[in-house]
Every structure is written in C-alpha cells, then in structure tokens.
Amino acid sequence: MGLSIYTLRERINNQIRAKEVRVLDSENKNLGVLSIRDALELAQSKGLDLIEISPNGNPPIAKLMDFGKYQYETAKKLKKAKAGANRTETKSIQIKIGTGDHDLELKAKTASRWLKEGHRIKVELFLAGRAKYMDEKFLRERLDRVLHLITEDYKISDTYKRGPKGLTITIEKK
C-alpha cells in the first residue's frame, strides 16, 4: 500500500496524538470536546473515521467522516482552486499614426476586455520610415488617443518607452 499525500498531512483514528479533540460530524455540526477514546468509539460505532483536520487548534479539531470521501473532497477543492487561478499574460495592441477613430475604438474595446480578465496590455505605436523622427509629444498624443477610449480602470505599469519599432506603454488593471 503506497502512502498518499493525505496521510502525511492529516492524522486519522489512532494516529491522532491529542488527549482530547473537538469533534465535528460529517455535516460540520459541533459535537463538543471529547476524549480521544470516546471520539474513536463514536467514529467506530457509526462506521466512520476520525480525521484530525485542524491539529493546531486548542483542542485540535477532528471530523467524523469516511476518509476516502474526505480525500475526494479535498482533491476536488484543490482542483477547483487551481482552475480559478488563471495566470496573467501581457497582451499587445498595435496602432499606427494614421489609425482611424473607429479602429481605435475597437482596439480599446478589446483592451478593456483583456483588462477585465486581469491581463497586462502593451500598447504599441508602430512607426515606419520618417515617422520615427517625429516630435515625441505628438507621438505620445497619438498613443493617448487609445488610452482615453479604454473603459476599464487601469494604471500605467510601464511608462512611454522608445523602442526600435516605435513608442510603447504598458498598462494593467487597478
């Protein structure tokens, strides 16, 4: 029989070292503080296991439950928690100096959706040819046109930076 990760964390039945424990039934109703012997007898009479779920309590908290069911529910909670924790990524939106207002609105709408999902967004103003040498203030204004259209609250995580392809700014959810 192989050891599972659960037997290392929770103590069950005779593994519990405390002299007395606060006992909960399978519906989490408090049955009071019982001696370990009384709690084990109660568990055996109901055909269940006594599982120490909070060893640091005073007295420790133990639950009357089938250990297999307990392992299943714990694994299910862990899986649900993992599924809920989505990683953020940096998405990028690219515009040019001459990008029209309607296209900017569409890109801002997409950016708002990504912000709502919790992603960072890198807004790039792509500069080609002579546009690379235009006035910095003018280029920032062109980049700000998109930022003003974004509906979600955001903060600037990386200010205006000049790169080989143009000007970029990175924003993220507040």
N, CA and C atoms as an extended XYZ file, in Angstrom:
522
Properties=species:S:1:pos:R:3:atomname:S:1:resname:S:1:resid:I:1 pbc="F F F"
N         0.844       -1.182        0.000 N   MET     1
C         0.000        0.000        0.000 CA  MET     1
C         0.888        1.244        0.000 C   MET     1
N         0.742        2.114       -0.997 N   GLY     2
C         1.565        3.313       -1.087 CA  GLY     2
C         1.028        4.439       -0.217 C   GLY     2
N         1.914        5.279        0.243 N   LEU     3
C         1.492        6.436        1.040 CA  LEU     3
C         0.979        7.530        0.120 C   LEU     3
N        -0.158        8.090        0.446 N   SER     4
C        -0.648        9.230       -0.333 CA  SER     4
C        -0.234       10.510        0.379 C   SER     4
N        -0.397       11.626       -0.299 N   ILE     5
C        -0.012       12.903        0.315 CA  ILE     5
C        -0.935       13.250        1.469 C   ILE     5
N        -2.121       12.635        1.519 N   TYR     6
C        -3.091       12.965        2.569 CA  TYR     6
C        -2.686       12.379        3.913 C   TYR     6
N        -2.122       11.174        3.918 N   THR     7
C        -1.764       10.561        5.186 CA  THR     7
C        -0.607       11.300        5.855 C   THR     7
N         0.131       12.059        5.084 N   LEU     8
C         1.231       12.817        5.677 CA  LEU     8
C         0.722       14.086        6.360 C   LEU     8
N        -0.391       14.630        5.871 N   ARG     9
C        -0.913       15.870        6.440 CA  ARG     9
C        -1.887       15.625        7.583 C   ARG     9
N        -2.951       14.868        7.310 N   GLU    10
C        -3.976       14.644        8.318 CA  GLU    10
C        -3.721       13.328        9.039 C   GLU    10
N        -3.952       13.355       10.342 N   ARG    11
C        -3.854       12.112       11.101 CA  ARG    11
C        -5.266       11.541       11.195 C   ARG    11
N        -5.368       10.218       11.091 N   ILE    12
C        -6.686        9.599       11.221 CA  ILE    12
C        -6.668        8.550       12.332 C   ILE    12
N        -7.824        8.373       12.965 N   ASN    13
C        -8.066        7.380       14.010 CA  ASN    13
C        -6.951        7.322       15.052 C   ASN    13
N        -6.207        6.203       15.107 N   ASN    14
C        -5.210        6.001       16.162 CA  ASN    14
C        -3.942        6.830       15.980 C   ASN    14
N        -3.802        7.533       14.838 N   GLN    15
C        -2.623        8.381       14.628 CA  GLN    15
C        -2.735        9.704       15.389 C   GLN    15
N        -3.930       10.075       15.800 N   ILE    16
C        -4.147       11.358       16.487 CA  ILE    16
C        -3.497       11.284       17.871 C   ILE    16
N        -2.656       12.266       18.176 N   ARG    17
C        -1.861       12.230       19.413 CA  ARG    17
C        -2.484       12.993       20.573 C   ARG    17
N        -3.452       13.870       20.300 N   ALA    18
C        -4.030       14.701       21.362 CA  ALA    18
C        -4.833       13.848       22.345 C   ALA    18
N        -4.939       14.309       23.599 N   LYS    19
C        -5.701       13.589       24.615 CA  LYS    19
C        -7.202       13.805       24.424 C   LYS    19
N        -7.575       15.025       23.975 N   GLU    20
C        -8.979       15.298       23.678 CA  GLU    20
C        -9.081       16.151       22.415 C   GLU    20
N       -10.227       16.027       21.738 N   VAL    21
C       -10.433       16.732       20.476 CA  VAL    21
C       -11.840       17.320       20.434 C   VAL    21
N       -11.981       18.420       19.676 N   ARG    22
C       -13.312       18.970       19.407 CA  ARG    22
C       -13.825       18.220       18.186 C   ARG    22
N       -14.976       17.580       18.326 N   VAL    23
C       -15.470       16.689       17.283 CA  VAL    23
C       -16.581       17.349       16.466 C   VAL    23
N       -16.460       17.254       15.144 N   LEU    24
C       -17.496       17.699       14.215 CA  LEU    24
C       -18.026       16.476       13.497 C   LEU    24
N       -19.344       16.451       13.221 N   ASP    25
C       -19.859       15.337       12.430 CA  ASP    25
C       -19.700       15.651       10.947 C   ASP    25
N       -20.178       14.757       10.072 N   SER    26
C       -19.962       14.942        8.633 CA  SER    26
C       -20.678       16.166        8.072 C   SER    26
N       -21.694       16.701        8.781 N   GLU    27
C       -22.369       17.937        8.347 CA  GLU    27
C       -21.784       19.178        9.030 C   GLU    27
N       -20.611       19.034        9.657 N   ASN    28
C       -19.902       20.116       10.360 CA  ASN    28
C       -20.642       20.620       11.602 C   ASN    28
N       -21.494       19.793       12.210 N   LYS    29
C       -22.145       20.173       13.471 CA  LYS    29
C       -21.190       19.850       14.610 C   LYS    29
N       -21.057       20.779       15.553 N   ASN    30
C       -20.144       20.617       16.671 CA  ASN    30
C       -20.736       19.636       17.679 C   ASN    30
N       -20.010       18.558       17.957 N   LEU    31
C       -20.459       17.572       18.943 CA  LEU    31
C       -19.776       17.783       20.289 C   LEU    31
N       -18.946       18.835       20.395 N   GLY    32
C       -18.291       19.167       21.654 CA  GLY    32
C       -16.901       18.578       21.765 C   GLY    32
N       -16.282       18.802       22.928 N   VAL    33
C       -14.938       18.297       23.191 CA  VAL    33
C       -15.057       16.924       23.835 C   VAL    33
N       -14.431       15.913       23.209 N   LEU    34
C       -14.472       14.544       23.721 CA  LEU    34
C       -13.051       14.037       23.926 C   LEU    34
N       -12.902       13.062       24.810 N   SER    35
C       -11.585       12.431       24.946 CA  SER    35
C       -11.342       11.643       23.665 C   SER    35
N       -10.084       11.375       23.361 N   ILE    36
C        -9.753       10.699       22.116 CA  ILE    36
C       -10.385        9.308       22.077 C   ILE    36
N       -10.460        8.631       23.244 N   ARG    37
C       -11.048        7.293       23.303 CA  ARG    37
C       -12.546        7.346       22.962 C   ARG    37
N       -13.260        8.306       23.572 N   ASP    38
C       -14.703        8.448       23.303 CA  ASP    38
C       -14.957        8.804       21.839 C   ASP    38
N       -14.127        9.686       21.290 N   ALA    39
C       -14.289       10.113       19.900 CA  ALA    39
C       -14.072        8.939       18.947 C   ALA    39
N       -13.040        8.110       19.226 N   LEU    40
C       -12.767        6.941       18.387 CA  LEU    40
C       -13.905        5.920       18.470 C   LEU    40
N       -14.455        5.723       19.696 N   GLU    41
C       -15.577        4.785       19.862 CA  GLU    41
C       -16.795        5.279       19.083 C   GLU    41
N       -17.045        6.601       19.138 N   LEU    42
C       -18.170        7.187       18.406 CA  LEU    42
C       -18.001        6.985       16.896 C   LEU    42
N       -16.774        7.197       16.418 N   ALA    43
C       -16.485        7.023       14.988 CA  ALA    43
C       -16.703        5.570       14.568 C   ALA    43
N       -16.204        4.617       15.385 N   GLN    44
C       -16.350        3.194       15.050 CA  GLN    44
C       -17.808        2.763       15.084 C   GLN    44
N       -18.569        3.301       16.048 N   SER    45
C       -19.986        2.919       16.144 CA  SER    45
C       -20.771        3.387       14.920 C   SER    45
N       -20.333        4.493       14.297 N   LYS    46
C       -21.008        4.996       13.095 CA  LYS    46
C       -20.371        4.465       11.811 C   LYS    46
N       -19.290        3.692       11.933 N   GLY    47
C       -18.616        3.131       10.766 CA  GLY    47
C       -17.834        4.189        9.982 C   GLY    47
N       -17.347        5.219       10.699 N   LEU    48
C       -16.608        6.305       10.052 CA  LEU    48
C       -15.198        6.405       10.618 C   LEU    48
N       -14.403        7.282       10.029 N   ASP    49
C       -13.052        7.555       10.527 CA  ASP    49
C       -13.058        8.861       11.299 C   ASP    49
N       -12.115        8.992       12.219 N   LEU    50
C       -11.909       10.253       12.930 CA  LEU    50
C       -10.699       10.919       12.274 C   LEU    50
N       -10.910       12.069       11.621 N   ILE    51
C        -9.852       12.733       10.866 CA  ILE    51
C        -9.511       14.062       11.546 C   ILE    51
N        -8.240       14.242       11.883 N   GLU    52
C        -7.788       15.486       12.511 CA  GLU    52
C        -7.622       16.535       11.403 C   GLU    52
N        -8.548       17.516       11.368 N   ILE    53
C        -8.495       18.496       10.277 CA  ILE    53
C        -7.804       19.790       10.686 C   ILE    53
N        -7.712       20.052       11.985 N   SER    54
C        -7.023       21.254       12.443 CA  SER    54
C        -6.182       20.912       13.671 C   SER    54
N        -4.947       20.431       13.458 N   PRO    55
C        -4.120       19.984       14.582 CA  PRO    55
C        -3.613       21.121       15.470 C   PRO    55
N        -3.638       22.360       14.951 N   ASN    56
C        -3.086       23.479       15.726 CA  ASN    56
C        -4.097       24.109       16.672 C   ASN    56
N        -5.364       23.684       16.597 N   GLY    57
C        -6.385       24.246       17.477 CA  GLY    57
C        -6.156       23.802       18.907 C   GLY    57
N        -6.861       24.451       19.843 N   ASN    58
C        -6.734       24.067       21.233 CA  ASN    58
C        -8.122       23.860       21.806 C   ASN    58
N        -8.662       22.676       21.901 N   PRO    59
C        -8.097       21.395       21.484 CA  PRO    59
C        -8.147       21.242       19.960 C   PRO    59
N        -7.396       20.276       19.407 N   PRO    60
C        -7.425       20.063       17.953 CA  PRO    60
C        -8.833       19.695       17.477 C   PRO    60
N        -9.136       20.022       16.226 N   ILE    61
C       -10.455       19.735       15.681 CA  ILE    61
C       -10.372       18.476       14.835 C   ILE    61
N       -11.309       17.550       15.101 N   ALA    62
C       -11.365       16.301       14.347 CA  ALA    62
C       -12.773       16.141       13.785 C   ALA    62
N       -12.866       15.460       12.655 N   LYS    63
C       -14.149       15.318       11.971 CA  LYS    63
C       -14.487       13.844       11.793 C   LYS    63
N       -15.758       13.486       12.031 N   LEU    64
C       -16.234       12.128       11.791 CA  LEU    64
C       -16.640       12.036       10.334 C   LEU    64
N       -15.902       11.223        9.560 N   MET    65
C       -16.168       11.162        8.131 CA  MET    65
C       -15.449        9.965        7.544 C   MET    65
N       -15.933        9.472        6.405 N   ASP    66
C       -15.238        8.412        5.685 CA  ASP    66
C       -13.972        9.031        5.079 C   ASP    66
N       -12.806        8.433        5.329 N   PHE    67
C       -11.552        9.040        4.891 CA  PHE    67
C       -11.454        9.129        3.375 C   PHE    67
N       -11.958        8.125        2.668 N   GLY    68
C       -11.947        8.150        1.199 CA  GLY    68
C       -12.737        9.333        0.663 C   GLY    68
N       -13.906        9.583        1.274 N   LYS    69
C       -14.746       10.716        0.866 CA  LYS    69
C       -14.024       12.040        1.169 C   LYS    69
N       -13.344       12.080        2.323 N   TYR    70
C       -12.607       13.279        2.719 CA  TYR    70
C       -11.490       13.579        1.706 C   TYR    70
N       -10.755       12.518        1.295 N   GLN    71
C        -9.687       12.696        0.312 CA  GLN    71
C       -10.248       13.205       -1.010 C   GLN    71
N       -11.378       12.641       -1.406 N   TYR    72
C       -12.013       13.036       -2.669 CA  TYR    72
C       -12.405       14.516       -2.627 C   TYR    72
N       -13.060       14.929       -1.535 N   GLU    73
C       -13.498       16.328       -1.426 CA  GLU    73
C       -12.318       17.292       -1.380 C   GLU    73
N       -11.250       16.899       -0.680 N   THR    74
C       -10.047       17.735       -0.608 CA  THR    74
C        -9.422       17.902       -1.985 C   THR    74
N        -9.333       16.795       -2.731 N   ALA    75
C        -8.754       16.847       -4.076 CA  ALA    75
C        -9.629       17.705       -4.993 C   ALA    75
N       -10.939       17.597       -4.826 N   LYS    76
C       -11.881       18.372       -5.639 CA  LYS    76
C       -11.718       19.875       -5.369 C   LYS    76
N       -11.583       20.246       -4.084 N   LYS    77
C       -11.380       21.657       -3.721 CA  LYS    77
C       -10.077       22.186       -4.306 C   LYS    77
N        -9.030       21.365       -4.226 N   LEU    78
C        -7.716       21.754       -4.739 CA  LEU    78
C        -7.773       21.974       -6.241 C   LEU    78
N        -8.464       21.078       -6.947 N   LYS    79
C        -8.592       21.182       -8.398 CA  LYS    79
C        -9.368       22.439       -8.779 C   LYS    79
N       -10.430       22.737       -8.017 N   LYS    80
C       -11.246       23.922       -8.291 CA  LYS    80
C       -10.430       25.196       -8.052 C   LYS    80
N        -9.618       25.195       -7.003 N   ALA    81
C        -8.779       26.359       -6.694 CA  ALA    81
C        -7.748       26.582       -7.796 C   ALA    81
N        -7.176       25.482       -8.303 N   LYS    82
C        -6.196       25.597       -9.384 CA  LYS    82
C        -6.831       26.144      -10.652 C   LYS    82
N        -8.049       25.687      -10.938 N   ALA    83
C        -8.744       26.132      -12.153 CA  ALA    83
C        -9.078       27.616      -12.069 C   ALA    83
N        -9.367       28.103      -10.860 N   GLY    84
C        -9.726       29.509      -10.684 CA  GLY    84
C        -8.543       30.449      -10.753 C   GLY    84
N        -7.342       29.915      -10.547 N   ALA    85
C        -6.157       30.768      -10.533 CA  ALA    85
C        -5.567       30.847      -11.935 C   ALA    85
N        -6.078       31.772      -12.737 N   ASN    86
C        -5.534       31.891      -14.092 CA  ASN    86
C        -4.362       32.864      -14.105 C   ASN    86
N        -3.389       32.520      -14.878 N   ARG    87
C        -2.186       33.353      -14.940 CA  ARG    87
C        -2.432       34.533      -15.880 C   ARG    87
N        -1.826       35.660      -15.528 N   THR    88
C        -1.961       36.829      -16.396 CA  THR    88
C        -0.847       36.806      -17.422 C   THR    88
N        -1.146       37.346      -18.559 N   GLU    89
C        -0.118       37.451      -19.574 CA  GLU    89
C        -0.159       38.870      -20.134 C   GLU    89
N         0.887       39.251      -20.829 N   THR    90
C         0.926       40.572      -21.435 CA  THR    90
C         0.438       40.453      -22.867 C   THR    90
N        -0.677       41.109      -23.132 N   LYS    91
C        -1.234       41.121      -24.484 CA  LYS    91
C        -0.797       42.436      -25.114 C   LYS    91
N        -0.766       42.480      -26.438 N   SER    92
C        -0.354       43.746      -27.043 CA  SER    92
C        -1.316       44.196      -28.127 C   SER    92
N        -1.421       45.498      -28.213 N   ILE    93
C        -2.250       46.147      -29.223 CA  ILE    93
C        -1.322       47.058      -30.009 C   ILE    93
N        -1.411       46.978      -31.322 N   GLN    94
C        -0.535       47.798      -32.150 CA  GLN    94
C        -1.363       48.796      -32.953 C   GLN    94
N        -0.949       50.053      -32.898 N   ILE    95
C        -1.608       51.093      -33.702 CA  ILE    95
C        -0.549       51.832      -34.502 C   ILE    95
N        -1.016       52.571      -35.483 N   LYS    96
C        -0.108       53.400      -36.280 CA  LYS    96
C        -0.572       54.841      -36.155 C   LYS    96
N         0.235       55.767      -36.624 N   ILE    97
C        -0.103       57.189      -36.528 CA  ILE    97
C        -1.441       57.489      -37.200 C   ILE    97
N        -1.681       56.883      -38.335 N   GLY    98
C        -2.883       57.192      -39.097 CA  GLY    98
C        -4.071       56.286      -38.813 C   GLY    98
N        -4.018       55.484      -37.740 N   THR    99
C        -5.132       54.586      -37.435 CA  THR    99
C        -6.398       55.402      -37.187 C   THR    99
N        -7.486       55.004      -37.844 N   GLY   100
C        -8.752       55.739      -37.744 CA  GLY   100
C        -9.431       55.588      -36.395 C   GLY   100
N       -10.388       56.511      -36.123 N   ASP   101
C       -11.076       56.529      -34.835 CA  ASP   101
C       -11.852       55.240      -34.564 C   ASP   101
N       -12.528       54.723      -35.578 N   HIS   102
C       -13.313       53.508      -35.389 CA  HIS   102
C       -12.421       52.323      -35.021 C   HIS   102
N       -11.301       52.205      -35.699 N   ASP   103
C       -10.359       51.127      -35.393 CA  ASP   103
C        -9.792       51.280      -33.975 C   ASP   103
N        -9.538       52.528      -33.578 N   LEU   104
C        -9.039       52.773      -32.223 CA  LEU   104
C       -10.088       52.340      -31.189 C   LEU   104
N       -11.376       52.630      -31.480 N   GLU   105
C       -12.449       52.226      -30.562 CA  GLU   105
C       -12.498       50.713      -30.420 C   GLU   105
N       -12.353       49.996      -31.533 N   LEU   106
C       -12.365       48.534      -31.482 CA  LEU   106
C       -11.191       47.995      -30.669 C   LEU   106
N       -10.032       48.580      -30.880 N   LYS   107
C        -8.845       48.138      -30.138 CA  LYS   107
C        -8.989       48.461      -28.647 C   LYS   107
N        -9.579       49.616      -28.327 N   ALA   108
C        -9.805       49.995      -26.930 CA  ALA   108
C       -10.807       49.051      -26.272 C   ALA   108
N       -11.811       48.630      -27.026 N   LYS   109
C       -12.814       47.694      -26.516 CA  LYS   109
C       -12.155       46.356      -26.174 C   LYS   109
N       -11.289       45.888      -27.062 N   THR   110
C       -10.551       44.649      -26.832 CA  THR   110
C        -9.653       44.795      -25.603 C   THR   110
N        -8.980       45.933      -25.503 N   ALA   111
C        -8.095       46.189      -24.365 CA  ALA   111
C        -8.892       46.197      -23.058 C   ALA   111
N       -10.084       46.792      -23.083 N   SER   112
C       -10.928       46.830      -21.890 CA  SER   112
C       -11.310       45.417      -21.456 C   SER   112
N       -11.641       44.577      -22.429 N   ARG   113
C       -11.999       43.187      -22.124 CA  ARG   113
C       -10.812       42.455      -21.499 C   ARG   113
N        -9.628       42.647      -22.067 N   TRP   114
C        -8.433       41.999      -21.521 CA  TRP   114
C        -8.123       42.490      -20.114 C   TRP   114
N        -8.297       43.785      -19.875 N   LEU   115
C        -8.064       44.329      -18.534 CA  LEU   115
C        -9.026       43.699      -17.535 C   LEU   115
N       -10.275       43.535      -17.952 N   LYS   116
C       -11.289       42.932      -17.089 CA  LYS   116
C       -10.868       41.506      -16.713 C   LYS   116
N       -10.245       40.805      -17.652 N   GLU   117
C        -9.769       39.441      -17.398 CA  GLU   117
C        -8.498       39.433      -16.551 C   GLU   117
N        -7.889       40.605      -16.338 N   GLY   118
C        -6.716       40.707      -15.473 CA  GLY   118
C        -5.377       40.689      -16.191 C   GLY   118
N        -5.379       40.801      -17.510 N   HIS   119
C        -4.120       40.783      -18.262 CA  HIS   119
C        -3.475       42.167      -18.295 C   HIS   119
N        -2.152       42.180      -18.524 N   ARG   120
C        -1.439       43.440      -18.774 CA  ARG   120
C        -1.533       43.703      -20.267 C   ARG   120
N        -1.506       44.971      -20.631 N   ILE   121
C        -1.592       45.302      -22.047 CA  ILE   121
C        -0.469       46.243      -22.430 C   ILE   121
N         0.203       45.880      -23.522 N   LYS   122
C         1.273       46.709      -24.067 CA  LYS   122
C         0.690       47.381      -25.316 C   LYS   122
N         0.563       48.695      -25.255 N   VAL   123
C         0.033       49.443      -26.392 CA  VAL   123
C         1.234       49.977      -27.166 C   VAL   123
N         1.321       49.574      -28.448 N   GLU   124
C         2.471       49.943      -29.263 CA  GLU   124
C         2.050       50.889      -30.384 C   GLU   124
N         2.778       51.975      -30.487 N   LEU   125
C         2.586       52.884      -31.620 CA  LEU   125
C         3.682       52.539      -32.618 C   LEU   125
N         3.288       51.872      -33.691 N   PHE   126
C         4.247       51.416      -34.691 CA  PHE   126
C         4.650       52.585      -35.582 C   PHE   126
N         5.947       52.814      -35.682 N   LEU   127
C         6.460       53.910      -36.506 CA  LEU   127
C         7.284       53.360      -37.654 C   LEU   127
N         6.963       53.811      -38.842 N   ALA   128
C         7.701       53.356      -40.022 CA  ALA   128
C         8.362       54.554      -40.692 C   ALA   128
N         9.541       54.326      -41.227 N   GLY   129
C        10.229       55.354      -42.015 CA  GLY   129
C        10.479       56.653      -41.266 C   GLY   129
N        10.039       57.762      -41.893 N   ARG   130
C        10.301       59.093      -41.331 CA  ARG   130
C         9.542       59.327      -40.024 C   ARG   130
N         8.459       58.588      -39.785 N   ALA   131
C         7.647       58.776      -38.578 CA  ALA   131
C         8.473       58.565      -37.302 C   ALA   131
N         9.558       57.795      -37.418 N   LYS   132
C        10.410       57.535      -36.245 CA  LYS   132
C        11.057       58.808      -35.709 C   LYS   132
N        11.170       59.814      -36.560 N   TYR   133
C        11.866       61.040      -36.159 CA  TYR   133
C        10.907       62.174      -35.834 C   TYR   133
N         9.611       61.871      -35.696 N   MET   134
C         8.627       62.908      -35.390 CA  MET   134
C         8.767       63.357      -33.942 C   MET   134
N         8.120       64.482      -33.629 N   ASP   135
C         8.152       65.057      -32.289 CA  ASP   135
C         7.574       64.071      -31.260 C   ASP   135
N         8.295       63.869      -30.175 N   GLU   136
C         7.903       62.929      -29.116 CA  GLU   136
C         6.520       63.272      -28.542 C   GLU   136
N         6.259       64.563      -28.358 N   LYS   137
C         4.976       65.000      -27.780 CA  LYS   137
C         3.814       64.604      -28.702 C   LYS   137
N         3.998       64.774      -29.980 N   PHE   138
C         2.978       64.412      -30.963 CA  PHE   138
C         2.713       62.900      -30.932 C   PHE   138
N         3.792       62.122      -30.823 N   LEU   139
C         3.656       60.664      -30.798 CA  LEU   139
C         2.919       60.192      -29.534 C   LEU   139
N         3.212       60.816      -28.395 N   ARG   140
C         2.526       60.462      -27.144 CA  ARG   140
C         1.034       60.764      -27.248 C   ARG   140
N         0.696       61.895      -27.885 N   GLU   141
C        -0.712       62.249      -28.074 CA  GLU   141
C        -1.417       61.179      -28.903 C   GLU   141
N        -0.747       60.660      -29.927 N   ARG   142
C        -1.332       59.620      -30.774 CA  ARG   142
C        -1.584       58.346      -29.947 C   ARG   142
N        -0.658       58.042      -29.047 N   LEU   143
C        -0.792       56.868      -28.187 CA  LEU   143
C        -1.910       57.085      -27.156 C   LEU   143
N        -2.012       58.302      -26.647 N   ASP   144
C        -3.039       58.633      -25.651 CA  ASP   144
C        -4.452       58.525      -26.215 C   ASP   144
N        -4.602       58.661      -27.540 N   ARG   145
C        -5.929       58.550      -28.152 CA  ARG   145
C        -6.578       57.215      -27.807 C   ARG   145
N        -5.800       56.153      -27.818 N   VAL   146
C        -6.328       54.826      -27.473 CA  VAL   146
C        -6.602       54.736      -25.979 C   VAL   146
N        -5.664       55.245      -25.175 N   LEU   147
C        -5.805       55.132      -23.724 CA  LEU   147
C        -7.081       55.820      -23.223 C   LEU   147
N        -7.470       56.934      -23.855 N   HIS   148
C        -8.673       57.650      -23.427 CA  HIS   148
C        -9.946       56.876      -23.741 C   HIS   148
N        -9.879       55.955      -24.696 N   LEU   149
C       -11.063       55.193      -25.101 CA  LEU   149
C       -11.268       53.923      -24.265 C   LEU   149
N       -10.279       53.530      -23.465 N   ILE   150
C       -10.398       52.307      -22.658 CA  ILE   150
C       -11.351       52.565      -21.495 C   ILE   150
N       -12.355       51.684      -21.351 N   THR   151
C       -13.403       51.905      -20.352 CA  THR   151
C       -13.043       51.380      -18.961 C   THR   151
N       -12.219       50.348      -18.868 N   GLU   152
C       -11.833       49.786      -17.559 CA  GLU   152
C       -10.862       50.725      -16.845 C   GLU   152
N       -10.881       50.671      -15.491 N   ASP   153
C        -9.893       51.426      -14.719 CA  ASP   153
C        -8.544       50.737      -14.872 C   ASP   153
N        -7.515       51.517      -15.122 N   TYR   154
C        -6.184       50.932      -15.286 CA  TYR   154
C        -5.143       51.852      -14.685 C   TYR   154
N        -3.963       51.289      -14.488 N   LYS   155
C        -2.817       52.093      -14.067 CA  LYS   155
C        -1.683       51.814      -15.038 C   LYS   155
N        -0.806       52.779      -15.176 N   ILE   156
C         0.331       52.630      -16.084 CA  ILE   156
C         1.440       51.918      -15.324 C   ILE   156
N         1.795       50.712      -15.786 N   SER   157
C         2.835       49.955      -15.095 CA  SER   157
C         4.210       50.206      -15.703 C   SER   157
N         4.234       50.604      -16.962 N   ASP   158
C         5.498       50.890      -17.635 CA  ASP   158
C         5.256       52.097      -18.535 C   ASP   158
N         5.883       53.225      -18.217 N   THR   159
C         5.602       54.460      -18.951 CA  THR   159
C         6.123       54.410      -20.389 C   THR   159
N         5.976       55.516      -21.085 N   TYR   160
C         6.363       55.594      -22.500 CA  TYR   160
C         7.818       55.180      -22.680 C   TYR   160
N         8.023       54.248      -23.612 N   LYS   161
C         9.386       53.802      -23.918 CA  LYS   161
C         9.563       53.817      -25.424 C   LYS   161
N        10.721       54.248      -25.797 N   ARG   162
C        11.054       54.288      -27.221 CA  ARG   162
C        11.776       53.001      -27.568 C   ARG   162
N        11.244       52.271      -28.530 N   GLY   163
C        11.878       51.030      -28.956 CA  GLY   163
C        12.252       51.118      -30.414 C   GLY   163
N        12.822       50.060      -30.965 N   PRO   164
C        13.231       50.084      -32.372 CA  PRO   164
C        12.048       50.200      -33.341 C   PRO   164
N        10.868       49.735      -32.901 N   LYS   165
C         9.707       49.786      -33.794 CA  LYS   165
C         8.806       50.981      -33.513 C   LYS   165
N         9.061       51.688      -32.417 N   GLY   166
C         8.222       52.842      -32.109 CA  GLY   166
C         8.123       53.110      -30.621 C   GLY   166
N         6.952       53.603      -30.200 N   LEU   167
C         6.717       54.012      -28.821 CA  LEU   167
C         5.766       53.009      -28.159 C   LEU   167
N         6.063       52.586      -26.926 N   THR   168
C         5.189       51.645      -26.224 CA  THR   168
C         4.870       52.137      -24.825 C   THR   168
N         3.715       51.681      -24.314 N   ILE   169
C         3.315       51.947      -22.935 CA  ILE   169
C         2.611       50.690      -22.447 C   ILE   169
N         2.826       50.302      -21.186 N   THR   170
C         2.202       49.102      -20.650 CA  THR   170
C         1.237       49.505      -19.530 C   THR   170
N         0.016       48.943      -19.596 N   ILE   171
C        -0.993       49.245      -18.580 CA  ILE   171
C        -1.497       47.951      -17.967 C   ILE   171
N        -2.046       48.063      -16.743 N   GLU   172
C        -2.634       46.892      -16.086 CA  GLU   172
C        -3.806       47.343      -15.235 C   GLU   172
N        -4.606       46.384      -14.799 N   LYS   173
C        -5.809       46.676      -14.017 CA  LYS   173
C        -5.436       47.307      -12.683 C   LYS   173
N        -6.269       48.265      -12.247 N   LYS   174
C        -6.019       48.912      -10.946 CA  LYS   174
C        -6.286       47.962       -9.826 C   LYS   174
